[in-house]
Amino acid sequence: MYLIQGIVLLLLSLSVQSRSIREFGNVTSEEIVNSNACRYDSMSVSAIIERANENVGKLNGDFTIMHGDIMVYTGLQNADPCTSRGCKWPRSRDGNVYVPYVISNEYSSSERSVIQSGLDSFKKSTCIRFIPRTNQEQYIDIISGSGCFSSVGQRPEKQILSLKKNSCIYYHTVQHELLHALGFKHEQSRSDRDKHVKILFQNVKPEKVRNFKIEDTNNLNTPYDYNSVMHYSRCAFSSDNKPTIIPIPDNNVSIGGAAEMSPNDILRVNRLYCT
């Protein structure tokens, strides 16, 4: 079933990339060189995360935030946070992947509803089943921490996933952090990213340059996806309100404005976990 679904999703993704649907807006060539182009970014996933994590820095001496919203424990800053250890959640005999979670009581009912919708969205098109924790040792602990962040992949004990109240509670942001928790990295960090986007490092805040590091990624035989909910927006971490990421060869392509997981995001989850 997931194989057929994967083929359908791949075809859909090609259509999505050609039409750039469900984006917050296309940016023209003229606007790219205009600082006003950054106004399109205000409600993108990366803009929300950047605002929320502005003062996160190092937390409790145990971990730091890298690549914008990836929590890396002390001593692992120079190691791949996922492939350096077993990071996939286990698949059960019935073919589903059950991921226990706890949602903090700090959230309002409306905030809990948004978080729950993000959790439930995975069961609609993948084998991932987020389930309330009973007594499992390994689970996702969703808290209102000091920003929006998660580690990449399963951890040996409880896994903190922070969604700060009044800052991070948006459907696409919840999906973004959950994909990190499942083991996925940012799209513009892909090993082949330089074939698809150009990073304008002269416009990046000096202390944020490391957020644009290319990673050794498993791309699961899927195309680069400008529409991925894991893609940074055009002006992510800009020092001067100018674009930092330009699609190539067509700089009019919309990036970073996904309102939800793209067909390719879903396809990758299925290829990593469900087939």
ABEGO torsion letter per residue (X at the ends): XAAAAAAAAAAAAAAAAAAGBGBAEBBBAAAAABAAAAAAAAABAAAAAAAAAAAAEBBGGABBBBGGABBBBBGAAABBAAAABBABBBBBAAGBBBBBBBBBAABBAAAAAAAAAAAAAAAAABABBBBBBBABABBBBBBBBAEBBBBBEBBABBBBBBBBBGAABBAAAAAAAAAAAAGBBBAAABAAAAAABBBBAAABBAAAAAAABBBBBBAGGBBBBAABAABBBAABGBAAGBBABBBOABAABBBGABABBBAAAAAAAAAAAAX
